[in-house]
Amino acid sequence: MKKTSLLFAASLLSLSLLGLSGCGRHSNAKANETITLRFAYASNSQPVIDAMNEFGRLVKEKSNGSIQINYFPDGQLGGERELIELTQSGAVDFTKVSASALESFSKDYAVFSIPYLFTNENHFFRVMNDEKIMQPIFQSTKKLGFTGLTYYDSGQRSFYMVDSPIHTPEDLKGKKIRVMQSETAIKMVELLGGSAVPMGSDEVYTSLQSHLIQGSENNEFVLYTAGHGGVAKYYSYDEHTRVPDIIIMNDATKEQLTAEQKKAIKEAAAASTAFEIKAFAKALISKAVDEEKNVAQKEYGVQFNKVENTPFRKAVAPLHEVFKNDPIYKRLYQMIQEKGAQGI
């Protein structure tokens, strides 16, 4: 907590020195003046970066140039938790983070960290595009000062290790595995026999390098794009979760915009999601993931292996039971499962 507080304070100081204090900065803007909004994010794969840039382009276009988006990329202002806090305070206006990182702010987001929640990719999209499911989740943080705008697909997450591949849950026994700051992700690793170490994405490389942790879990884009393949040589396709990324926006910022500007942001967000899904799907089918894997193999010697995930599914089944029987969240869990049944 101390490190998080220090990073948060440093980020606020950096913003202040840049003259980007969030408090009431739009209230005195003239009607014809361009409003500059800030979008901060951590390191990401190219399809997601392209989608965030497309969001900014569309916001400017749809607002007739009255809104300009400035970006603070690659964790300049901290990891995902710090970025959520900065958005909550209004120090930045938008961020894009994993739904798992939002679990600490709203338990509604925890459902996405349930391993093997989705039967397939189509099930995932049916859920994410259902407003009856997603709008209450997006609005669940409103009392904290921010809400969700849209989602991006970030692919399947699997384990990758420093010293040896994962074939069965036994291979995780006693190993320290980095997870996102999510209680559900922590419990998942514990059920698989590992020791979960929650930390921000900006700390993973050095923690793998120093053997503070023996492995982590994410999609393939961390191997070369984030450089983790330089220290973690084994990527094992157990495909335990498909956690969406979420764009969130500070509510005070939103309330200072005109109806037309709010509409522009809403439409741009939805269009950027469509753009990202098309780009990510194309990447999965054609070249982006293969290129990431090929470069990771060539430059770092990373090895890839398929995993029979039935033993993994059995080990984490208790997490499904928790949500299935929870008096508050069982309806949400049921709605998601019903979307899966529609595809059978």
Order of alpha helices (4+ residues) and beta strands (2+ residues): alpha-beta-alpha-beta-alpha-beta-alpha-alpha-beta-beta-beta-alpha-beta-alpha-beta-alpha-beta-beta-alpha-alpha-alpha-beta-alpha-alpha
